[in-house]
Amino acid sequence: MVPKRTQKKLLQACRTCHKVLEADKTMCPECQGNALTTEWFGYLIIIDSHHSDVAKKMNLTYNGRYALKVR
């Protein structure tokens, strides 16, 4: 049986807060910014922002998906 090809989701990141969003979004729900780009690297998932040392280092206060580097 040949596995079915799945279409890769195009994601973009907010240049202001680094939140990773689907490509159909035009505004970041976290910071209300509209500076979105598809040029980002690294992927970070924050599950518990209140107890995460990484979230504190990156000044993240909400759980979610974030890009490590955004151009």
C-alpha contacts under 8 A as a table, 3 or more apart, distances in Angstrom:
res1	aa1	res2	aa2	distance
9	K	22	E	7.51
9	K	23	A	7.98
10	L	22	E	6.48
10	L	23	A	5.57
10	L	38	T	7.99
11	L	20	V	6.67
11	L	21	L	5.69
11	L	22	E	4.69
11	L	23	A	5.05
11	L	38	T	6.50
12	Q	20	V	5.70
12	Q	21	L	5.33
12	Q	22	E	6.12
12	Q	23	A	5.66
12	Q	36	L	6.30
12	Q	37	T	5.27
12	Q	38	T	4.37
12	Q	39	E	7.34
12	Q	40	W	7.44
13	A	18	H	5.53
13	A	19	K	5.45
13	A	20	V	4.34
13	A	21	L	5.88
13	A	36	L	5.52
13	A	37	T	5.47
13	A	38	T	6.31
13	A	39	E	7.69
13	A	40	W	6.58
13	A	66	Y	7.51
13	A	67	A	6.55
13	A	70	V	7.01
14	C	17	C	5.77
14	C	18	H	4.76
14	C	19	K	5.36
14	C	20	V	6.61
14	C	21	L	7.70
14	C	28	C	6.46
14	C	33	G	7.34
14	C	34	N	7.40
14	C	35	A	5.88
14	C	36	L	4.49
14	C	37	T	6.47
14	C	70	V	7.75
15	R	18	H	5.58
15	R	35	A	5.60
15	R	36	L	5.85
15	R	37	T	6.90
15	R	70	V	6.03
15	R	71	R	7.20
16	T	31	C	7.46
16	T	33	G	6.97
16	T	35	A	7.06
17	C	30	E	7.71
17	C	31	C	6.68
18	H	66	Y	5.37
18	H	67	A	5.23
18	H	68	L	7.18
18	H	69	K	7.68
18	H	70	V	6.72
19	K	28	C	7.50
19	K	30	E	7.58
19	K	64	G	7.43
19	K	65	R	5.99
19	K	66	Y	4.45
19	K	67	A	6.37
20	V	65	R	5.40
20	V	66	Y	5.04
20	V	67	A	6.13
21	L	25	K	6.80
21	L	28	C	7.59
21	L	65	R	7.97
22	E	25	K	5.96
23	A	26	T	7.96
25	K	28	C	7.38
26	T	34	N	6.23
26	T	36	L	7.48
27	M	32	Q	5.98
27	M	33	G	5.74
27	M	34	N	4.62
27	M	35	A	7.77
27	M	36	L	7.55
28	C	31	C	5.88
28	C	32	Q	4.94
28	C	33	G	5.33
28	C	34	N	6.22
28	C	36	L	7.76
29	P	32	Q	5.39
29	P	33	G	7.87
33	G	36	L	7.91
37	T	40	W	7.25
37	T	70	V	7.75
37	T	71	R	7.44
39	E	70	V	6.29
39	E	71	R	5.63
40	W	67	A	6.33
40	W	68	L	7.57
40	W	69	K	5.59
40	W	70	V	4.32
40	W	71	R	5.98
41	F	67	A	6.09
41	F	68	L	6.07
41	F	69	K	5.14
41	F	70	V	6.49
42	G	67	A	5.44
42	G	68	L	4.86
42	G	69	K	6.39
43	Y	65	R	7.14
43	Y	66	Y	6.00
43	Y	67	A	4.97
43	Y	68	L	6.09
44	L	65	R	5.77
44	L	66	Y	5.07
44	L	67	A	6.10
44	L	68	L	6.72
45	I	63	N	7.60
45	I	64	G	5.71
45	I	65	R	4.55
45	I	66	Y	6.24
46	I	49	S	6.02
46	I	52	S	7.63
46	I	55	A	6.96
46	I	62	Y	7.79
46	I	63	N	4.97
46	I	64	G	5.26
46	I	65	R	6.41
46	I	66	Y	7.75
47	I	63	N	5.33
47	I	64	G	6.66
48	D	51	H	5.83
48	D	52	S	6.11
48	D	63	N	6.10
49	S	52	S	5.15
49	S	55	A	5.61
49	S	56	K	7.51
49	S	60	L	6.79
49	S	61	T	5.76
49	S	62	Y	5.86
49	S	63	N	5.57
50	H	55	A	7.81
50	H	56	K	7.95
50	H	61	T	7.07
52	S	55	A	5.21
52	S	56	K	6.40
53	D	56	K	5.08
53	D	57	K	6.24
54	V	57	K	5.06
54	V	58	M	6.27
55	A	58	M	5.15
55	A	59	N	5.88
55	A	60	L	4.86
55	A	61	T	7.07
56	K	59	N	4.91
56	K	60	L	6.09
56	K	61	T	7.73
57	K	60	L	7.82
60	L	63	N	7.89
67	A	70	V	6.58
